[in-house]
C-alpha cells in the first residue's frame, strides 16, 4: 500500500512537472507571437505616417532644409 502511494505521488509530481514545462513553453511562444505582432503594427503605422508626410509635402520640405 505504501509503495503505491509513493509511486502515485511520483507520477503526480512528474505529470505536474511536464504540465508546468509545457505551459511555460506555450506562454513563451505566445509572448513571441504578440511581440512580432506589435512590431508589425508599429512598422505599419510608421509606413502610413511616412506616406502621409510624402503626400502632404512634409518630407520634401525637410529634404530641402537639409540640402540648403
N, C-alpha and C positions, 0 to 999 in steps of 0.2 A: 504494500500500500504506500509506504513512504517513497519507494522507488518511482512509482507512477506520479506522485505529487511533484517530485523533484524533476522528473522528465517533462511533465506537463508545464511546469514553471519555466524550464529551459526553452521549450518550444514557444511559449508565450513571449519570453524575452527576445528570442530570435525573430519571431514574426513582428514584434514591435520594432525591433531594430531595422528590419527590412522596410517596414512601413515608413519609419522616420526618414530613412535614406531616400526612398522613392519620393516622399513628399518634398524633401529638400531639393532633389533634382528637378522635380516639377516646378517648384517655386522659382528656382534659378532660371529655368528655360522660359517661364512666363515673364520673369523680370527682364530677360534679354530681349524678348519679343516686344515688350512695352517700350524699352529703351530705343529699339530700332524704329518703332512706330513714331515715337516722339521726335527722333532725329529726322525722319522723313517728313513729318508735318512742319518742322522748323525750316527745313530746306525748301519746301513748297511755299511757305509764307514768304521767305526771302526772295525766291524767284518771282513770285507775284508782285512783291513790292518793287523789285528792280524793273520789272516790265512796266509797272505803273509810272515809275520815275522816268523811264525812257519815253513813254508816250507823252508825258506832260513836259518833257524837255529839261527836267531837273538834272539828269546825268550830263547832258550836253553843256549846260551852264557850268557845272562843276568841272568838266573837262576843259572848257575854255579858261576858267580861272587857273587851272594847273598849268596850262600851256603859256598863258600870259605872264 
